[in-house]
């Protein structure tokens, strides 16, 4: 996402929306991070009922020298969220390895708790 009016507040709002509406998280927090192409850089963490807090993904605002080299002179938001981690919450799983089982029925029949 890019534009004159996008900023850190925009990014945090999008991350919260993804965490709540797509991953089904009820608790979200942001942790300062370092990624070489963004500043500020933030990890979004969500609370799993059994596992506790874990990282859903990384994000930030592209550094101006990155976006200007592409001909973009406005803030650019960037994020990468783990679809497998969102599935963990939605399916009520407590181990990511359960998503990669050879028995697809074991994942299909799960209900969110």
Gaussian input, Z-matrix of N, CA and C with variables (Angstrom, degrees):
# hf/3-21g

backbone

0 1
 N
 C     1     B1
 C     2     B2     1     A1
 N     3     B3     2     A2     1     D1
 C     4     B4     3     A3     2     D2
 C     5     B5     4     A4     3     D3
 N     6     B6     5     A5     4     D4
 C     7     B7     6     A6     5     D5
 C     8     B8     7     A7     6     D6
 N     9     B9     8     A8     7     D7
 C    10    B10     9     A9     8     D8
 C    11    B11    10    A10     9     D9
 N    12    B12    11    A11    10    D10
 C    13    B13    12    A12    11    D11
 C    14    B14    13    A13    12    D12
 N    15    B15    14    A14    13    D13
 C    16    B16    15    A15    14    D14
 C    17    B17    16    A16    15    D15
 N    18    B18    17    A17    16    D16
 C    19    B19    18    A18    17    D17
 C    20    B20    19    A19    18    D18
 N    21    B21    20    A20    19    D19
 C    22    B22    21    A21    20    D20
 C    23    B23    22    A22    21    D21
 N    24    B24    23    A23    22    D22
 C    25    B25    24    A24    23    D23
 C    26    B26    25    A25    24    D24
 N    27    B27    26    A26    25    D25
 C    28    B28    27    A27    26    D26
 C    29    B29    28    A28    27    D27
 N    30    B30    29    A29    28    D28
 C    31    B31    30    A30    29    D29
 C    32    B32    31    A31    30    D30
 N    33    B33    32    A32    31    D31
 C    34    B34    33    A33    32    D32
 C    35    B35    34    A34    33    D33
 N    36    B36    35    A35    34    D34
 C    37    B37    36    A36    35    D35
 C    38    B38    37    A37    36    D36
 N    39    B39    38    A38    37    D37
 C    40    B40    39    A39    38    D38
 C    41    B41    40    A40    39    D39
 N    42    B42    41    A41    40    D40
 C    43    B43    42    A42    41    D41
 C    44    B44    43    A43    42    D42
 N    45    B45    44    A44    43    D43
 C    46    B46    45    A45    44    D44
 C    47    B47    46    A46    45    D45
 N    48    B48    47    A47    46    D46
 C    49    B49    48    A48    47    D47
 C    50    B50    49    A49    48    D48
 N    51    B51    50    A50    49    D49
 C    52    B52    51    A51    50    D50
 C    53    B53    52    A52    51    D51
 N    54    B54    53    A53    52    D52
 C    55    B55    54    A54    53    D53
 C    56    B56    55    A55    54    D54
 N    57    B57    56    A56    55    D55
 C    58    B58    57    A57    56    D56
 C    59    B59    58    A58    57    D57
 N    60    B60    59    A59    58    D58
 C    61    B61    60    A60    59    D59
 C    62    B62    61    A61    60    D60
 N    63    B63    62    A62    61    D61
 C    64    B64    63    A63    62    D62
 C    65    B65    64    A64    63    D63
 N    66    B66    65    A65    64    D64
 C    67    B67    66    A66    65    D65
 C    68    B68    67    A67    66    D66
 N    69    B69    68    A68    67    D67
 C    70    B70    69    A69    68    D68
 C    71    B71    70    A70    69    D69
 N    72    B72    71    A71    70    D70
 C    73    B73    72    A72    71    D71
 C    74    B74    73    A73    72    D72
 N    75    B75    74    A74    73    D73
 C    76    B76    75    A75    74    D74
 C    77    B77    76    A76    75    D75
 N    78    B78    77    A77    76    D76
 C    79    B79    78    A78    77    D77
 C    80    B80    79    A79    78    D78
 N    81    B81    80    A80    79    D79
 C    82    B82    81    A81    80    D80
 C    83    B83    82    A82    81    D81
 N    84    B84    83    A83    82    D82
 C    85    B85    84    A84    83    D83
 C    86    B86    85    A85    84    D84
 N    87    B87    86    A86    85    D85
 C    88    B88    87    A87    86    D86
 C    89    B89    88    A88    87    D87
 N    90    B90    89    A89    88    D88
 C    91    B91    90    A90    89    D89
 C    92    B92    91    A91    90    D90
 N    93    B93    92    A92    91    D91
 C    94    B94    93    A93    92    D92
 C    95    B95    94    A94    93    D93
 N    96    B96    95    A95    94    D94
 C    97    B97    96    A96    95    D95
 C    98    B98    97    A97    96    D96
 N    99    B99    98    A98    97    D97
 C   100   B100    99    A99    98    D98
 C   101   B101   100   A100    99    D99
 N   102   B102   101   A101   100   D100
 C   103   B103   102   A102   101   D101
 C   104   B104   103   A103   102   D102
 N   105   B105   104   A104   103   D103
 C   106   B106   105   A105   104   D104
 C   107   B107   106   A106   105   D105
 N   108   B108   107   A107   106   D106
 C   109   B109   108   A108   107   D107
 C   110   B110   109   A109   108   D108
 N   111   B111   110   A110   109   D109
 C   112   B112   111   A111   110   D110
 C   113   B113   112   A112   111   D111
 N   114   B114   113   A113   112   D112
 C   115   B115   114   A114   113   D113
 C   116   B116   115   A115   114   D114
 N   117   B117   116   A116   115   D115
 C   118   B118   117   A117   116   D116
 C   119   B119   118   A118   117   D117
 N   120   B120   119   A119   118   D118
 C   121   B121   120   A120   119   D119
 C   122   B122   121   A121   120   D120
 N   123   B123   122   A122   121   D121
 C   124   B124   123   A123   122   D122
 C   125   B125   124   A124   123   D123
 N   126   B126   125   A125   124   D124
 C   127   B127   126   A126   125   D125
 C   128   B128   127   A127   126   D126
 N   129   B129   128   A128   127   D127
 C   130   B130   129   A129   128   D128
 C   131   B131   130   A130   129   D129
 N   132   B132   131   A131   130   D130
 C   133   B133   132   A132   131   D131
 C   134   B134   133   A133   132   D132
 N   135   B135   134   A134   133   D133
 C   136   B136   135   A135   134   D134
 C   137   B137   136   A136   135   D135
 N   138   B138   137   A137   136   D136
 C   139   B139   138   A138   137   D137
 C   140   B140   139   A139   138   D138
 N   141   B141   140   A140   139   D139
 C   142   B142   141   A141   140   D140
 C   143   B143   142   A142   141   D141
 N   144   B144   143   A143   142   D142
 C   145   B145   144   A144   143   D143
 C   146   B146   145   A145   144   D144
 N   147   B147   146   A146   145   D145
 C   148   B148   147   A147   146   D146
 C   149   B149   148   A148   147   D147
 N   150   B150   149   A149   148   D148
 C   151   B151   150   A150   149   D149
 C   152   B152   151   A151   150   D150
 N   153   B153   152   A152   151   D151
 C   154   B154   153   A153   152   D152
 C   155   B155   154   A154   153   D153
 N   156   B156   155   A155   154   D154
 C   157   B157   156   A156   155   D155
 C   158   B158   157   A157   156   D156
 N   159   B159   158   A158   157   D157
 C   160   B160   159   A159   158   D158
 C   161   B161   160   A160   159   D159
 N   162   B162   161   A161   160   D160
 C   163   B163   162   A162   161   D161
 C   164   B164   163   A163   162   D162
 N   165   B165   164   A164   163   D163
 C   166   B166   165   A165   164   D164
 C   167   B167   166   A166   165   D165
 N   168   B168   167   A167   166   D166
 C   169   B169   168   A168   167   D167
 C   170   B170   169   A169   168   D168
 N   171   B171   170   A170   169   D169
 C   172   B172   171   A171   170   D170
 C   173   B173   172   A172   171   D171
 N   174   B174   173   A173   172   D172
 C   175   B175   174   A174   173   D173
 C   176   B176   175   A175   174   D174
 N   177   B177   176   A176   175   D175
 C   178   B178   177   A177   176   D176
 C   179   B179   178   A178   177   D177
 N   180   B180   179   A179   178   D178
 C   181   B181   180   A180   179   D179
 C   182   B182   181   A181   180   D180
 N   183   B183   182   A182   181   D181
 C   184   B184   183   A183   182   D182
 C   185   B185   184   A184   183   D183
 N   186   B186   185   A185   184   D184
 C   187   B187   186   A186   185   D185
 C   188   B188   187   A187   186   D186
 N   189   B189   188   A188   187   D187
 C   190   B190   189   A189   188   D188
 C   191   B191   190   A190   189   D189
 N   192   B192   191   A191   190   D190
 C   193   B193   192   A192   191   D191
 C   194   B194   193   A193   192   D192
 N   195   B195   194   A194   193   D193
 C   196   B196   195   A195   194   D194
 C   197   B197   196   A196   195   D195
 N   198   B198   197   A197   196   D196
 C   199   B199   198   A198   197   D197
 C   200   B200   199   A199   198   D198
 N   201   B201   200   A200   199   D199
 C   202   B202   201   A201   200   D200
 C   203   B203   202   A202   201   D201
 N   204   B204   203   A203   202   D202
 C   205   B205   204   A204   203   D203
 C   206   B206   205   A205   204   D204
 N   207   B207   206   A206   205   D205
 C   208   B208   207   A207   206   D206
 C   209   B209   208   A208   207   D207
 N   210   B210   209   A209   208   D208
 C   211   B211   210   A210   209   D209
 C   212   B212   211   A211   210   D210
 N   213   B213   212   A212   211   D211
 C   214   B214   213   A213   212   D212
 C   215   B215   214   A214   213   D213
 N   216   B216   215   A215   214   D214
 C   217   B217   216   A216   215   D215
 C   218   B218   217   A217   216   D216
 N   219   B219   218   A218   217   D217
 C   220   B220   219   A219   218   D218
 C   221   B221   220   A220   219   D219
 N   222   B222   221   A221   220   D220
 C   223   B223   222   A222   221   D221
 C   224   B224   223   A223   222   D222
 N   225   B225   224   A224   223   D223
 C   226   B226   225   A225   224   D224
 C   227   B227   226   A226   225   D225
 N   228   B228   227   A227   226   D226
 C   229   B229   228   A228   227   D227
 C   230   B230   229   A229   228   D228
 N   231   B231   230   A230   229   D229
 C   232   B232   231   A231   230   D230
 C   233   B233   232   A232   231   D231
 N   234   B234   233   A233   232   D232
 C   235   B235   234   A234   233   D233
 C   236   B236   235   A235   234   D234
 N   237   B237   236   A236   235   D235
 C   238   B238   237   A237   236   D236
 C   239   B239   238   A238   237   D237
 N   240   B240   239   A239   238   D238
 C   241   B241   240   A240   239   D239
 C   242   B242   241   A241   240   D240
 N   243   B243   242   A242   241   D241
 C   244   B244   243   A243   242   D242
 C   245   B245   244   A244   243   D243
 N   246   B246   245   A245   244   D244
 C   247   B247   246   A246   245   D245
 C   248   B248   247   A247   246   D246
 N   249   B249   248   A248   247   D247
 C   250   B250   249   A249   248   D248
 C   251   B251   250   A250   249   D249
 N   252   B252   251   A251   250   D250
 C   253   B253   252   A252   251   D251
 C   254   B254   253   A253   252   D252
 N   255   B255   254   A254   253   D253
 C   256   B256   255   A255   254   D254
 C   257   B257   256   A256   255   D255
 N   258   B258   257   A257   256   D256
 C   259   B259   258   A258   257   D257
 C   260   B260   259   A259   258   D258
 N   261   B261   260   A260   259   D259
 C   262   B262   261   A261   260   D260
 C   263   B263   262   A262   261   D261
 N   264   B264   263   A263   262   D262
 C   265   B265   264   A264   263   D263
 C   266   B266   265   A265   264   D264
 N   267   B267   266   A266   265   D265
 C   268   B268   267   A267   266   D266
 C   269   B269   268   A268   267   D267
 N   270   B270   269   A269   268   D268
 C   271   B271   270   A270   269   D269
 C   272   B272   271   A271   270   D270
 N   273   B273   272   A272   271   D271
 C   274   B274   273   A273   272   D272
 C   275   B275   274   A274   273   D273
 N   276   B276   275   A275   274   D274
 C   277   B277   276   A276   275   D275
 C   278   B278   277   A277   276   D276
 N   279   B279   278   A278   277   D277
 C   280   B280   279   A279   278   D278
 C   281   B281   280   A280   279   D279
 N   282   B282   281   A281   280   D280
 C   283   B283   282   A282   281   D281
 C   284   B284   283   A283   282   D282
 N   285   B285   284   A284   283   D283
 C   286   B286   285   A285   284   D284
 C   287   B287   286   A286   285   D285
 N   288   B288   287   A287   286   D286
 C   289   B289   288   A288   287   D287
 C   290   B290   289   A289   288   D288
 N   291   B291   290   A290   289   D289
 C   292   B292   291   A291   290   D290
 C   293   B293   292   A292   291   D291
 N   294   B294   293   A293   292   D292
 C   295   B295   294   A294   293   D293
 C   296   B296   295   A295   294   D294
 N   297   B297   296   A296   295   D295
 C   298   B298   297   A297   296   D296
 C   299   B299   298   A298   297   D297
 N   300   B300   299   A299   298   D298
 C   301   B301   300   A300   299   D299
 C   302   B302   301   A301   300   D300
 N   303   B303   302   A302   301   D301
 C   304   B304   303   A303   302   D302
 C   305   B305   304   A304   303   D303
 N   306   B306   305   A305   304   D304
 C   307   B307   306   A306   305   D305
 C   308   B308   307   A307   306   D306
 N   309   B309   308   A308   307   D307
 C   310   B310   309   A309   308   D308
 C   311   B311   310   A310   309   D309
 N   312   B312   311   A311   310   D310
 C   313   B313   312   A312   311   D311
 C   314   B314   313   A313   312   D312
 N   315   B315   314   A314   313   D313
 C   316   B316   315   A315   314   D314
 C   317   B317   316   A316   315   D315
 N   318   B318   317   A317   316   D316
 C   319   B319   318   A318   317   D317
 C   320   B320   319   A319   318   D318
 N   321   B321   320   A320   319   D319
 C   322   B322   321   A321   320   D320
 C   323   B323   322   A322   321   D321
 N   324   B324   323   A323   322   D322
 C   325   B325   324   A324   323   D323
 C   326   B326   325   A325   324   D324
 N   327   B327   326   A326   325   D325
 C   328   B328   327   A327   326   D326
 C   329   B329   328   A328   327   D327
 N   330   B330   329   A329   328   D328
 C   331   B331   330   A330   329   D329
 C   332   B332   331   A331   330   D330
 N   333   B333   332   A332   331   D331
 C   334   B334   333   A333   332   D332
 C   335   B335   334   A334   333   D333
 N   336   B336   335   A335   334   D334
 C   337   B337   336   A336   335   D335
 C   338   B338   337   A337   336   D336

   B1=1.4449
   B2=1.5184
   B3=1.3110
   B4=1.4574
   B5=1.5188
   B6=1.3216
   B7=1.4510
   B8=1.5091
   B9=1.3245
   B10=1.4699
   B11=1.5277
   B12=1.3172
   B13=1.4593
   B14=1.5168
   B15=1.3344
   B16=1.4642
   B17=1.5241
   B18=1.3152
   B19=1.4592
   B20=1.5290
   B21=1.3128
   B22=1.4551
   B23=1.5287
   B24=1.3042
   B25=1.4616
   B26=1.5340
   B27=1.3289
   B28=1.4648
   B29=1.5210
   B30=1.3369
   B31=1.4610
   B32=1.5292
   B33=1.3283
   B34=1.4628
   B35=1.5221
   B36=1.3236
   B37=1.4592
   B38=1.5163
   B39=1.3347
   B40=1.4634
   B41=1.5217
   B42=1.3229
   B43=1.4616
   B44=1.5282
   B45=1.3324
   B46=1.4595
   B47=1.5254
   B48=1.3274
   B49=1.4556
   B50=1.5328
   B51=1.3216
   B52=1.4547
   B53=1.5270
   B54=1.3223
   B55=1.4649
   B56=1.5232
   B57=1.3178
   B58=1.4675
   B59=1.5214
   B60=1.3251
   B61=1.4578
   B62=1.5203
   B63=1.3090
   B64=1.4628
   B65=1.5247
   B66=1.3353
   B67=1.4632
   B68=1.5259
   B69=1.3318
   B70=1.4574
   B71=1.5114
   B72=1.3216
   B73=1.4652
   B74=1.5268
   B75=1.3112
   B76=1.4607
   B77=1.5265
   B78=1.3340
   B79=1.4615
   B80=1.5264
   B81=1.3308
   B82=1.4654
   B83=1.5225
   B84=1.3250
   B85=1.4673
   B86=1.5162
   B87=1.3238
   B88=1.4620
   B89=1.5210
   B90=1.3222
   B91=1.4576
   B92=1.5316
   B93=1.3355
   B94=1.4710
   B95=1.5272
   B96=1.3178
   B97=1.4621
   B98=1.5187
   B99=1.3207
   B100=1.4597
   B101=1.5166
   B102=1.3159
   B103=1.4531
   B104=1.5258
   B105=1.3209
   B106=1.4684
   B107=1.5240
   B108=1.3243
   B109=1.4617
   B110=1.5220
   B111=1.3365
   B112=1.4664
   B113=1.5216
   B114=1.3434
   B115=1.4629
   B116=1.5204
   B117=1.3238
   B118=1.4628
   B119=1.5246
   B120=1.3374
   B121=1.4582
   B122=1.5205
   B123=1.3237
   B124=1.4656
   B125=1.5152
   B126=1.3274
   B127=1.4562
   B128=1.5228
   B129=1.3210
   B130=1.4591
   B131=1.5269
   B132=1.3157
   B133=1.4632
   B134=1.5249
   B135=1.3271
   B136=1.4637
   B137=1.5182
   B138=1.3365
   B139=1.4610
   B140=1.5237
   B141=1.3276
   B142=1.4591
   B143=1.5343
   B144=1.3305
   B145=1.4635
   B146=1.5236
   B147=1.3254
   B148=1.4729
   B149=1.5233
   B150=1.3218
   B151=1.4647
   B152=1.5222
   B153=1.3227
   B154=1.4617
   B155=1.5173
   B156=1.3240
   B157=1.4657
   B158=1.5196
   B159=1.3283
   B160=1.4562
   B161=1.5222
   B162=1.3355
   B163=1.4622
   B164=1.5259
   B165=1.3209
   B166=1.4586
   B167=1.5285
   B168=1.3359
   B169=1.4608
   B170=1.5113
   B171=1.3125
   B172=1.4534
   B173=1.5198
   B174=1.3451
   B175=1.4669
   B176=1.5153
   B177=1.3269
   B178=1.4525
   B179=1.5184
   B180=1.3161
   B181=1.4582
   B182=1.5267
   B183=1.3440
   B184=1.4597
   B185=1.5207
   B186=1.3196
   B187=1.4594
   B188=1.5253
   B189=1.3349
   B190=1.4704
   B191=1.5249
   B192=1.3272
   B193=1.4679
   B194=1.5309
   B195=1.3218
   B196=1.4683
   B197=1.5264
   B198=1.3244
   B199=1.4706
   B200=1.5326
   B201=1.3256
   B202=1.4743
   B203=1.5207
   B204=1.3219
   B205=1.4742
   B206=1.5233
   B207=1.3278
   B208=1.4650
   B209=1.5213
   B210=1.3398
   B211=1.4561
   B212=1.5158
   B213=1.3202
   B214=1.4671
   B215=1.5206
   B216=1.3255
   B217=1.4603
   B218=1.5336
   B219=1.3261
   B220=1.4695
   B221=1.5256
   B222=1.3385
   B223=1.4689
   B224=1.5364
   B225=1.3393
   B226=1.4673
   B227=1.5286
   B228=1.3362
   B229=1.4571
   B230=1.5257
   B231=1.3142
   B232=1.4648
   B233=1.5219
   B234=1.3267
   B235=1.4567
   B236=1.5105
   B237=1.2993
   B238=1.4611
   B239=1.5162
   B240=1.3189
   B241=1.4620
   B242=1.5206
   B243=1.3288
   B244=1.4577
   B245=1.5191
   B246=1.3258
   B247=1.4619
   B248=1.5247
   B249=1.3242
   B250=1.4558
   B251=1.5270
   B252=1.3091
   B253=1.4654
   B254=1.5155
   B255=1.3396
   B256=1.4630
   B257=1.5255
   B258=1.3206
   B259=1.4639
   B260=1.5242
   B261=1.3181
   B262=1.4609
   B263=1.5215
   B264=1.3245
   B265=1.4626
   B266=1.5177
   B267=1.3287
   B268=1.4605
   B269=1.5219
   B270=1.3167
   B271=1.4584
   B272=1.5200
   B273=1.3235
   B274=1.4600
   B275=1.5144
   B276=1.3162
   B277=1.4632
   B278=1.5230
   B279=1.3227
   B280=1.4606
   B281=1.5244
   B282=1.3305
   B283=1.4576
   B284=1.5251
   B285=1.3285
   B286=1.4698
   B287=1.5243
   B288=1.3001
   B289=1.4733
   B290=1.5231
   B291=1.3398
   B292=1.4637
   B293=1.5264
   B294=1.3338
   B295=1.4660
   B296=1.5220
   B297=1.3049
   B298=1.4521
   B299=1.5241
   B300=1.3130
   B301=1.4475
   B302=1.5245
   B303=1.2922
   B304=1.4544
   B305=1.5182
   B306=1.3192
   B307=1.4607
   B308=1.5271
   B309=1.3170
   B310=1.4718
   B311=1.5288
   B312=1.3135
   B313=1.4718
   B314=1.5246
   B315=1.3163
   B316=1.4616
   B317=1.5245
   B318=1.3216
   B319=1.4601
   B320=1.5330
   B321=1.3251
   B322=1.4659
   B323=1.5158
   B324=1.3056
   B325=1.4583
   B326=1.5234
   B327=1.2921
   B328=1.4689
   B329=1.5192
   B330=1.2917
   B331=1.4514
   B332=1.5129
   B333=1.3082
   B334=1.4654
   B335=1.5172
   B336=1.3183
   B337=1.4798
   B338=1.4942
   A1=106.99
   A2=116.07
   A3=119.05
   A4=109.82
   A5=115.34
   A6=120.41
   A7=112.00
   A8=115.13
   A9=121.34
   A10=111.91
   A11=116.64
   A12=119.87
   A13=115.96
   A14=119.14
   A15=118.75
   A16=110.16
   A17=115.32
   A18=120.99
   A19=109.32
   A20=116.45
   A21=121.38
   A22=111.43
   A23=117.71
   A24=120.93
   A25=110.61
   A26=117.11
   A27=121.66
   A28=110.06
   A29=116.11
   A30=121.37
   A31=111.01
   A32=117.18
   A33=120.19
   A34=111.47
   A35=116.89
   A36=120.73
   A37=112.03
   A38=116.95
   A39=120.71
   A40=111.38
   A41=116.10
   A42=119.85
   A43=111.26
   A44=116.17
   A45=120.06
   A46=110.28
   A47=116.56
   A48=120.48
   A49=110.59
   A50=117.73
   A51=121.10
   A52=110.82
   A53=116.55
   A54=120.73
   A55=111.44
   A56=116.88
   A57=120.07
   A58=112.36
   A59=117.03
   A60=119.64
   A61=114.01
   A62=117.98
   A63=120.09
   A64=111.12
   A65=117.50
   A66=120.27
   A67=112.05
   A68=117.61
   A69=120.21
   A70=113.65
   A71=117.42
   A72=121.50
   A73=110.68
   A74=116.04
   A75=119.69
   A76=111.66
   A77=116.42
   A78=120.77
   A79=109.05
   A80=115.05
   A81=121.89
   A82=108.48
   A83=116.52
   A84=119.58
   A85=108.72
   A86=114.86
   A87=122.08
   A88=108.38
   A89=115.56
   A90=121.62
   A91=108.05
   A92=117.69
   A93=119.28
   A94=110.11
   A95=116.47
   A96=121.03
   A97=108.98
   A98=115.15
   A99=121.00
   A100=109.16
   A101=116.26
   A102=123.49
   A103=104.72
   A104=118.50
   A105=120.45
   A106=116.13
   A107=119.38
   A108=120.02
   A109=113.59
   A110=117.42
   A111=120.18
   A112=110.87
   A113=114.13
   A114=121.14
   A115=108.24
   A116=118.09
   A117=127.23
   A118=111.11
   A119=114.32
   A120=122.13
   A121=108.14
   A122=115.71
   A123=121.03
   A124=109.52
   A125=116.05
   A126=121.45
   A127=107.24
   A128=116.52
   A129=120.13
   A130=106.63
   A131=115.16
   A132=121.91
   A133=108.75
   A134=114.87
   A135=120.48
   A136=108.59
   A137=114.73
   A138=119.24
   A139=109.90
   A140=114.09
   A141=122.34
   A142=106.83
   A143=118.17
   A144=119.53
   A145=114.78
   A146=117.80
   A147=120.35
   A148=112.96
   A149=116.87
   A150=121.19
   A151=114.09
   A152=116.84
   A153=119.92
   A154=110.28
   A155=116.84
   A156=121.70
   A157=111.06
   A158=116.27
   A159=119.84
   A160=109.76
   A161=114.79
   A162=120.77
   A163=110.66
   A164=115.63
   A165=121.38
   A166=110.17
   A167=116.85
   A168=119.30
   A169=112.29
   A170=114.97
   A171=121.73
   A172=110.75
   A173=114.75
   A174=119.26
   A175=109.82
   A176=114.31
   A177=119.76
   A178=110.95
   A179=114.87
   A180=122.21
   A181=106.48
   A182=115.40
   A183=118.46
   A184=110.79
   A185=114.94
   A186=120.62
   A187=108.23
   A188=118.51
   A189=120.64
   A190=113.86
   A191=118.00
   A192=119.06
   A193=111.96
   A194=117.53
   A195=121.13
   A196=109.75
   A197=116.13
   A198=118.93
   A199=112.38
   A200=118.04
   A201=119.92
   A202=111.60
   A203=116.44
   A204=119.62
   A205=111.52
   A206=116.72
   A207=121.86
   A208=111.95
   A209=116.42
   A210=120.79
   A211=114.15
   A212=117.39
   A213=121.69
   A214=108.01
   A215=116.70
   A216=120.43
   A217=112.29
   A218=116.33
   A219=121.89
   A220=107.58
   A221=117.73
   A222=119.32
   A223=111.96
   A224=115.19
   A225=122.32
   A226=108.25
   A227=115.97
   A228=121.47
   A229=109.20
   A230=115.67
   A231=120.87
   A232=109.25
   A233=116.01
   A234=120.01
   A235=109.44
   A236=114.73
   A237=122.51
   A238=107.42
   A239=116.16
   A240=120.64
   A241=109.49
   A242=115.96
   A243=121.14
   A244=112.17
   A245=116.19
   A246=119.66
   A247=110.56
   A248=117.22
   A249=119.59
   A250=111.27
   A251=117.14
   A252=120.19
   A253=111.61
   A254=116.65
   A255=119.53
   A256=109.76
   A257=116.15
   A258=120.43
   A259=111.03
   A260=117.19
   A261=121.81
   A262=110.63
   A263=116.28
   A264=120.00
   A265=111.71
   A266=117.56
   A267=121.60
   A268=112.22
   A269=116.78
   A270=120.83
   A271=113.31
   A272=117.16
   A273=120.12
   A274=113.72
   A275=117.03
   A276=121.30
   A277=110.16
   A278=115.84
   A279=118.90
   A280=112.07
   A281=117.17
   A282=121.29
   A283=108.21
   A284=117.06
   A285=120.75
   A286=112.74
   A287=117.33
   A288=120.43
   A289=111.67
   A290=116.90
   A291=120.02
   A292=111.80
   A293=117.77
   A294=121.00
   A295=112.21
   A296=117.51
   A297=121.97
   A298=111.89
   A299=116.16
   A300=121.89
   A301=110.52
   A302=116.53
   A303=121.15
   A304=112.26
   A305=116.25
   A306=121.69
   A307=109.09
   A308=117.43
   A309=122.15
   A310=111.38
   A311=117.64
   A312=120.20
   A313=111.55
   A314=117.96
   A315=119.83
   A316=111.85
   A317=116.93
   A318=121.09
   A319=110.34
   A320=117.20
   A321=121.09
   A322=113.47
   A323=118.40
   A324=120.41
   A325=112.91
   A326=117.83
   A327=120.58
   A328=110.56
   A329=116.55
   A330=123.06
   A331=108.68
   A332=116.81
   A333=121.56
   A334=109.08
   A335=115.71
   A336=120.93
   A337=111.41
   D1=138.17
   D2=178.27
   D3=-144.74
   D4=158.58
   D5=177.33
   D6=158.11
   D7=164.22
   D8=-179.58
   D9=-56.47
   D10=-40.81
   D11=-172.38
   D12=-91.27
   D13=-0.90
   D14=-179.10
   D15=-80.53
   D16=143.98
   D17=-177.24
   D18=-154.76
   D19=-170.43
   D20=-178.63
   D21=-60.39
   D22=-39.36
   D23=178.60
   D24=-61.65
   D25=-40.04
   D26=176.73
   D27=-60.64
   D28=-46.59
   D29=-179.44
   D30=-61.07
   D31=-47.51
   D32=-178.93
   D33=-62.54
   D34=-37.75
   D35=177.50
   D36=-64.25
   D37=-42.39
   D38=177.80
   D39=-64.52
   D40=-42.71
   D41=179.57
   D42=-62.77
   D43=-41.27
   D44=179.00
   D45=-64.90
   D46=-41.95
   D47=178.72
   D48=-60.42
   D49=-47.78
   D50=178.00
   D51=-58.88
   D52=-48.15
   D53=-176.96
   D54=-60.62
   D55=-43.32
   D56=-177.09
   D57=-78.96
   D58=-48.54
   D59=-171.96
   D60=-84.77
   D61=-32.52
   D62=-178.84
   D63=-95.57
   D64=-46.12
   D65=-179.03
   D66=-86.49
   D67=-16.17
   D68=-179.79
   D69=75.60
   D70=21.59
   D71=-178.87
   D72=-74.80
   D73=142.00
   D74=176.08
   D75=-101.07
   D76=-17.63
   D77=177.62
   D78=-130.00
   D79=132.81
   D80=-177.25
   D81=-132.98
   D82=139.80
   D83=172.20
   D84=-140.94
   D85=160.35
   D86=-177.77
   D87=-116.81
   D88=137.55
   D89=-178.03
   D90=-124.91
   D91=127.98
   D92=176.61
   D93=-58.02
   D94=143.47
   D95=-177.16
   D96=-143.84
   D97=177.44
   D98=173.93
   D99=-126.22
   D100=123.05
   D101=170.21
   D102=-132.11
   D103=133.90
   D104=-170.34
   D105=-63.16
   D106=-21.49
   D107=-175.25
   D108=-104.58
   D109=-2.60
   D110=-178.68
   D111=-126.54
   D112=149.47
   D113=175.05
   D114=-159.99
   D115=116.95
   D116=1.60
   D117=-72.11
   D118=161.26
   D119=176.39
   D120=-119.61
   D121=139.06
   D122=-173.23
   D123=-140.89
   D124=139.38
   D125=167.73
   D126=-99.95
   D127=141.18
   D128=173.93
   D129=-103.05
   D130=128.16
   D131=179.97
   D132=-115.41
   D133=145.65
   D134=176.93
   D135=-128.46
   D136=156.74
   D137=-179.39
   D138=-96.88
   D139=127.12
   D140=175.40
   D141=-98.18
   D142=140.09
   D143=-176.22
   D144=-59.33
   D145=-29.47
   D146=179.71
   D147=-106.13
   D148=-37.43
   D149=-173.25
   D150=-87.03
   D151=-16.63
   D152=-175.40
   D153=82.87
   D154=-151.92
   D155=-177.48
   D156=-75.58
   D157=136.49
   D158=171.37
   D159=-149.09
   D160=158.79
   D161=-175.41
   D162=-75.36
   D163=128.29
   D164=174.37
   D165=-89.01
   D166=-31.65
   D167=179.01
   D168=172.51
   D169=176.54
   D170=179.82
   D171=-110.77
   D172=159.06
   D173=-177.16
   D174=-160.85
   D175=174.69
   D176=176.34
   D177=169.71
   D178=-174.24
   D179=174.84
   D180=-112.78
   D181=125.14
   D182=-177.68
   D183=-54.98
   D184=138.23
   D185=175.54
   D186=-63.39
   D187=142.28
   D188=-177.64
   D189=-54.02
   D190=-36.45
   D191=-178.86
   D192=-66.97
   D193=-21.67
   D194=176.69
   D195=-78.00
   D196=-51.13
   D197=-175.59
   D198=-73.76
   D199=-35.34
   D200=178.82
   D201=-62.51
   D202=-35.72
   D203=179.40
   D204=-64.85
   D205=-16.24
   D206=177.21
   D207=-101.55
   D208=7.34
   D209=179.13
   D210=83.08
   D211=15.48
   D212=-179.11
   D213=-109.20
   D214=123.51
   D215=-176.08
   D216=-117.16
   D217=29.30
   D218=175.62
   D219=-128.56
   D220=161.57
   D221=178.97
   D222=-59.72
   D223=140.73
   D224=179.66
   D225=-124.97
   D226=121.25
   D227=177.49
   D228=-86.99
   D229=142.48
   D230=179.71
   D231=-136.53
   D232=141.91
   D233=175.62
   D234=-155.41
   D235=155.59
   D236=175.53
   D237=-141.15
   D238=111.16
   D239=-177.53
   D240=-110.33
   D241=142.07
   D242=-178.16
   D243=-80.63
   D244=110.52
   D245=179.63
   D246=-63.18
   D247=-31.15
   D248=178.04
   D249=-66.22
   D250=-33.44
   D251=178.86
   D252=-73.76
   D253=-33.18
   D254=175.01
   D255=-66.69
   D256=-40.23
   D257=178.78
   D258=-63.51
   D259=-35.07
   D260=178.87
   D261=-54.14
   D262=-47.70
   D263=179.51
   D264=-70.37
   D265=-46.68
   D266=-175.97
   D267=-61.27
   D268=-35.21
   D269=-176.42
   D270=-93.30
   D271=-3.01
   D272=179.48
   D273=71.75
   D274=27.25
   D275=-179.75
   D276=-88.28
   D277=158.46
   D278=177.29
   D279=-122.15
   D280=6.50
   D281=179.40
   D282=-145.52
   D283=122.17
   D284=-179.29
   D285=-57.79
   D286=-28.69
   D287=-178.98
   D288=-62.88
   D289=-23.78
   D290=178.65
   D291=-65.01
   D292=-24.49
   D293=178.24
   D294=-71.74
   D295=-22.74
   D296=-173.39
   D297=-106.74
   D298=28.02
   D299=178.89
   D300=-77.30
   D301=156.02
   D302=174.81
   D303=-77.55
   D304=-13.76
   D305=-178.94
   D306=-98.15
   D307=89.86
   D308=-175.87
   D309=-63.42
   D310=-29.72
   D311=-179.57
   D312=-63.06
   D313=-30.64
   D314=179.85
   D315=-65.83
   D316=-25.62
   D317=177.64
   D318=-89.09
   D319=-37.76
   D320=-178.22
   D321=-63.34
   D322=-36.84
   D323=-173.59
   D324=-83.53
   D325=-6.31
   D326=-178.84
   D327=-67.54
   D328=141.90
   D329=174.33
   D330=-114.68
   D331=144.61
   D332=177.53
   D333=-66.76
   D334=134.05
   D335=-178.31
   D336=-90.50

